[in-house]
């Protein structure tokens, strides 16, 4: 018995030593002799001399200008959507403050859910919408309902245990639903080393029209390609798209759809509790709420005439003409 116990302890010791050696081999020693020679890597997003680190002040509140009048806004939570209900509480609070009601679609037939709704919000879905669901949303907008699509860039996540860990890519599955409204969301995140909210991925954004926005920011934002759509908000000059290295002013809020009843937003996290009051972000949240409630939908009955389409602005170009407010430093 003692011999077997001794052998067992030896095996345990050998196994522990093997793990330590493996971990040590996986972490290269940062000694002068082991450092690569040649020109240093050009990584401006990590250069402290050029990276903006001053956060934008958080103040104000969301005050919707549209009377909700008991309307129903449905938020989708049935497609592995990458958010917690607490994450969108400021948006929910603003909708209810306007006099409307919020419901979460967590299961069941989407067509039945939309039958009793006035507006529909889709936030960063992890699963694609099937053809029947896409047709249901199209019929909903054709009847005067308003839809807001919030997308996010691809994100990396670690899956598995200590010795079986792997890196997986989590995508925002808006391809089928977005394409029904001639809208495509990018996969790479946008960053700006000069105009941001204290972090190069927290990019500054500016309106292209009459939105009273001076200093606002979006977090882990992605661009929106919507030919013929009306671009409402773009990133500040000098923004770069990760993965393509394209630089310019990218559309991040676009109004599209045959009756201009669909609003695409290239970021879902700016409505979070710790971000919706940063700079003029409350103005963007208010615009989203007003857009949802300013509809001609009559749930379960005859619909009124849809709104006139907005004047198009080419959302495929990442450069904008005309004066815009200065970006936050």
C-alpha positions in Angstrom: 0.0 0.0 0.0 2.8 2.4 0.9 4.6 1.7 -2.4 1.5 2.5 -4.4 0.9 5.7 -2.4 4.5 6.7 -3.0 4.2 6.0 -6.7 1.0 8.0 -6.9 2.7 11.0 -5.2 5.5 10.8 -7.7 3.1 10.8 -10.6 1.3 13.9 -9.2 4.6 15.7 -8.8 5.6 14.9 -12.3 2.3 16.1 -13.6 2.6 19.4 -11.7 6.1 19.9 -13.0 4.9 19.2 -16.6 2.2 21.9 -16.3 4.7 24.4 -14.9 7.1 23.8 -17.7 4.3 24.1 -20.3 3.1 27.4 -18.9 6.7 28.7 -18.7 7.3 27.8 -22.3 4.1 29.5 -23.4 5.3 32.9 -21.9 8.4 34.1 -23.7 10.9 35.9 -21.5 11.1 39.6 -22.3 14.9 39.9 -22.2 17.0 42.3 -24.4 18.4 39.3 -26.4 15.0 37.9 -27.1 13.5 41.2 -28.5 12.9 41.5 -32.2 15.0 43.9 -34.1 14.0 46.4 -36.8 11.4 49.1 -37.0 8.8 49.2 -34.2 5.2 48.4 -35.1 3.0 51.4 -36.0 0.1 51.2 -33.6 -1.2 54.8 -33.3 -4.3 53.6 -31.3 -1.9 52.8 -28.5 0.3 55.9 -28.7 -0.3 58.0 -25.5 1.0 61.1 -27.4 -2.0 61.0 -29.8 -4.7 59.1 -27.9 -7.4 61.2 -26.4 -8.0 60.3 -22.8 -10.3 63.0 -21.6 -13.8 61.6 -21.0 -16.9 63.6 -22.0 -18.9 64.9 -19.0 -22.2 63.0 -18.2 -25.1 65.2 -17.5 -28.7 66.0 -18.6 -31.7 63.7 -19.0 -33.9 62.1 -21.7 -37.0 64.2 -22.3 -39.1 62.7 -25.2 -41.0 65.2 -27.3 -43.6 62.8 -28.6 -46.7 61.8 -26.6 -46.7 58.0 -26.5 -50.4 57.9 -25.8 -50.4 54.3 -24.6 -48.6 52.9 -27.7 -46.8 49.6 -27.4 -43.1 49.3 -28.1 -41.8 45.7 -28.4 -38.1 44.9 -27.8 -37.0 41.6 -29.3 -35.4 39.1 -26.8 -36.0 35.9 -28.7 -33.0 35.7 -31.0 -30.1 35.2 -28.5 -29.9 39.0 -28.3 -26.6 40.1 -26.7 -28.0 42.3 -24.0 -29.5 42.1 -20.5 -32.8 43.9 -19.9 -31.0 46.0 -17.3 -28.7 47.2 -20.1 -31.6 49.0 -21.9 -33.4 50.3 -18.8 -32.7 54.0 -19.7 -34.3 53.4 -23.1 -37.3 51.7 -21.5 -37.6 54.5 -18.9 -37.6 57.1 -21.6 -40.3 55.3 -23.6 -42.5 54.9 -20.6 -41.9 58.5 -19.6 -43.4 59.5 -22.9 -46.6 57.6 -22.0 -46.0 54.4 -24.0 -45.6 50.8 -22.9 -42.7 48.4 -23.3 -43.0 44.6 -23.9 -40.2 42.1 -24.4 -40.8 39.4 -27.1 -39.1 36.4 -25.5 -40.9 33.5 -27.4 -43.8 32.7 -29.6 -44.9 33.8 -33.0 -43.3 37.2 -34.0 -46.2 38.0 -36.3 -48.7 37.7 -33.5 -46.5 39.9 -31.2 -46.2 42.6 -33.8 -50.0 42.5 -34.5 -50.5 44.4 -31.2 -47.5 46.6 -31.4 -46.8 50.1 -32.7 -43.0 49.9 -32.8 -40.3 47.2 -32.7 -36.7 47.3 -31.5 -34.0 44.8 -32.4 -30.8 44.9 -30.4 -27.7 42.9 -31.4 -29.3 39.5 -32.2 -27.2 36.4 -31.9 -29.4 34.4 -34.3 -30.7 35.3 -37.8 -34.4 36.0 -38.5 -36.0 33.3 -40.6 -37.9 34.2 -43.8 -41.3 34.2 -42.1 -40.1 36.6 -39.4 -38.5 38.9 -42.0 -41.8 39.0 -43.9 -43.7 39.8 -40.6 -41.4 42.8 -39.9 -41.7 44.0 -43.5 -45.5 43.9 -43.3 -45.3 45.7 -39.9 -43.3 48.6 -41.4 -45.5 48.7 -44.5 -48.5 49.2 -42.2 -46.9 52.2 -40.6 -44.9 50.6 -37.7 -41.5 51.9 -36.8 -38.5 49.6 -36.4 -35.1 50.4 -34.9 -32.2 48.0 -35.6 -29.2 48.2 -33.3 -26.1 46.4 -34.5 -22.6 45.8 -33.0 -19.3 44.8 -34.5 -17.9 41.2 -34.2 -16.5 40.4 -30.8 -14.0 37.8 -29.6 -14.8 35.6 -26.7 -12.9 32.8 -24.9 -14.8 29.5 -24.7 -13.9 26.3 -22.9 -11.7 25.4 -19.9 -8.1 25.9 -18.9 -6.6 23.4 -21.3 -9.4 23.4 -23.9 -9.9 27.1 -24.3 -10.6 28.5 -27.8 -11.4 32.0 -29.1 -14.7 32.3 -30.9 -16.2 35.2 -32.9 -19.6 36.4 -31.8 -21.5 38.2 -34.7 -24.4 40.5 -34.8 -26.9 38.5 -37.0 -28.7 41.3 -38.7 -28.0 40.3 -42.3 -31.3 38.9 -43.4 -33.4 41.4 -41.5 -31.2 44.4 -42.4 -31.0 43.5 -46.1 -34.8 43.5 -46.3 -34.5 47.3 -45.8 -31.4 47.8 -47.9 -29.3 48.1 -44.8 -26.0 46.4 -44.0 -24.1 46.6 -40.7 -20.2 46.3 -40.6 -18.3 43.7 -38.8 -15.2 45.7 -37.7 -15.3 48.2 -34.9 -14.6 51.9 -35.4 -11.9 53.7 -33.5 -10.5 57.3 -33.3 -7.3 58.1 -31.5 -8.1 61.8 -31.2 -11.9 62.4 -31.0 -13.3 60.0 -28.4 -14.7 59.6 -24.9 -11.4 58.7 -23.1 -10.9 55.5 -25.1 -10.0 55.1 -28.8 -13.0 52.7 -29.3 -15.4 55.2 -27.8 -15.7 57.2 -30.9 -17.0 60.8 -31.1 -20.1 61.2 -33.4 -21.7 64.2 -35.0 -25.0 64.9 -36.7 -25.3 65.6 -40.4 -28.5 67.7 -40.0 -30.5 69.5 -37.4 -30.0 67.2 -34.4 -28.9 69.4 -31.5 -25.9 67.3 -30.8 -22.5 68.9 -30.0 -20.5 66.3 -28.0 -21.7 62.7 -28.2 -20.0 59.3 -28.3 -20.7 55.7 -29.3 -19.0 52.6 -27.9 -17.8 49.7 -29.9 -19.6 51.1 -32.9 -19.8 49.7 -36.4 -20.6 51.4 -39.7 -23.9 51.1 -41.6 -24.1 50.8 -45.4 -27.5 51.8 -46.6 -27.6 53.0 -50.3 -30.3 55.7 -50.6 -30.7 56.0 -46.9 -30.8 59.3 -45.0 -27.6 59.6 -42.8 -28.4 61.3 -39.5 -25.1 60.8 -37.6 -21.5 60.1 -38.6 -18.3 59.6 -36.7 -15.9 62.4 -36.3 -13.2 63.0 -38.9 -10.2 60.7 -38.6 -12.2 57.6 -37.6 -10.7 54.2 -38.8 -12.5 50.9 -39.4 -10.6 48.0 -37.8 -9.8 45.3 -40.3 -10.0 47.5 -43.4 -8.0 50.5 -42.3 -10.4 52.8 -44.1 -10.5 56.2 -42.5 -13.2 58.8 -42.8 -16.6 59.8 -41.3 -18.7 56.6 -41.2 -22.5 56.5 -41.0 -23.6 55.2 -37.6 -27.3 56.3 -37.6 -29.2 55.9 -40.8 -32.9 56.1 -41.6 -34.0 53.8 -44.4 -36.9 51.6 -45.6 -39.4 52.2 -48.4 -41.4 54.5 -46.1 -38.5 55.7 -44.0 -39.9 53.6 -41.1 -36.6 51.9 -40.2 -33.7 53.4 -38.2 -30.4 51.7 -38.1 -27.9 52.4 -35.3 -24.4 51.0 -35.3 -24.1 50.8 -31.6 -26.2 49.3 -28.8 -24.3 50.2 -25.7 -24.7 54.0 -25.9 -28.2 53.6 -24.2 -26.6 51.8 -21.2 -27.1 53.3 -17.7 -23.5 54.6 -17.5 -23.4 56.0 -21.0 -26.7 57.5 -22.1 -26.0 60.8 -20.4 -22.5 61.2 -21.7 -22.2 64.5 -23.6 -25.3 64.8 -25.8 -26.1 61.1 -25.9 -29.4 61.8 -24.2 -30.3 63.7 -27.4 -29.6 60.6 -29.5 -31.7 58.4 -27.1 -34.5 61.0 -27.3 -34.4 60.9 -31.1 -34.7 57.1 -31.0 -37.7 57.3 -28.7 -39.4 60.0 -30.7 -38.8 58.0 -33.9 -40.4 54.9 -32.4 -43.5 56.8 -31.2 -44.0 59.0 -34.3 -45.7 56.3 -36.3 -48.9 55.8 -38.2 -49.5 52.3 -37.0 -53.0 51.2 -35.8 -52.5 47.8 -34.2 -55.0 45.2 -35.2 -56.9 47.6 -37.5 -56.7 49.8 -40.6 -53.5 51.8 -40.8 -53.2 55.4 -41.6 -51.2 56.8 -44.5 -47.5 56.2 -43.9 -45.1 59.1 -43.4 -43.5 60.8 -46.4 -40.0 59.3 -47.1 -37.1 61.3 -45.9 -34.8 63.0 -48.4 -32.1 60.4 -49.2 -28.4 60.9 -48.3 -26.0 58.4 -49.8 -25.1 56.3 -46.8 -22.4 54.3 -48.7 -19.9 57.2 -48.6 -18.0 57.6 -45.4 -17.3 61.3 -46.1 -19.8 64.1 -45.5 -20.0 67.6 -46.9 -21.0 70.8 -45.0 -20.2 72.2 -41.6 -20.5 70.0 -38.5 -19.8 70.7 -34.8 -16.3 70.1 -33.6 -15.6 66.6 -32.2 -14.9 66.2 -28.5 -11.2 66.2 -27.7 
